[in-house]
Amino acid sequence: MFALTRIRHKLLFYYTLLFALSLTVGFATIYVIIRDSLQKNIESELQNTTTSVYNLVQTSATVSIKNYLRGVAEKNVEIIDALYQQSRQGLQTDALAREKAAAVLLSQTIGESGYIYCLDSNGIVVVHPQQALLGTDVSDYSFVKDVLAKKRGYLEYDWKNPGEEVARPKALYMLHFEPWDWIIAVSSYRAEFKGLVNVDDFKQSVLDLKFGKTGYAFVVNSEGRAIIHPKLEGVNILADESLPNEYLAEIIRRKNGRMVYPWQNPGETKPRFKLCIFNYIEDYDWIVAAASYHEEFYQPLRTIGTLVLATFLATMLLVLSLSFKISNSITNPLQKLMDHFDHAGKGD
């Protein structure tokens, strides 16, 4: 009798242990897969938001630069056309009109170091601040090929002057003055047009980017001043000792990447962990970032974890009941057989 009881207990124990281990491995694997998938989706969403902000800034800058250069180009075409009309009316020679036009173009500085130059349709330099280039055929340069093909419109390209190690992005707007076959190009480096970018053009679009309950995008410069922020706009976060600014200092130092850090907004009683994805815009010395609190992003994971645990416990109860029935199905026939032998031994 006691032997059968021990067998029943062993069967119950081993069946339960086997099912418990199988369920634990299965549920743990499912949980890890869901957790990793959720984390990838979270970081992907933040990265996409950061990219969206980056593109907003770049698009706004491009539109501002294009409009500025176009305005300069159009104004100079008006001046050149006036000189051309004077030559047609006999008020001055064509050569003098061209000389005056070149002087007007060369007297202007675009941005900090930019200038205006002119090519003809064959790629020959007809106006340029560097006198040595006059009459030179520059049609082999890839960007010049684009200039000759378009003759009017906006163009961006990378350029490296002699002695420079790294090429930098340049912006150019061109118009074709057909009477003289001058392609008038107004050009300078993109980085020299920082002052043209109007933050108000895209600020609301950045502030409208939300994820989770309180996640947001923001823009800061390398000095720690919040260019765009839902609560701290205009504040130099690095200089404000009431804020946990050491984490922003690390973000500014790294410029690109991801970071998890505790953050406490004004009016909140305690800090909460945030995940932040950030990228650097070199032209404007800005860092665009998207951040949200861990607790908000991982709330679905906690819900799933609770559901998994409840399912595990319910399954274990079912397994215990099933194991008990299986052990009984094995030990009960044995018990009957033992009883039969016992009765037979007594002569019953």
Order of alpha helices (4+ residues) and beta strands (2+ residues): alpha-alpha-beta-beta-alpha-beta-beta-beta-alpha-beta-beta-beta-alpha-beta-beta-beta-alpha-alpha
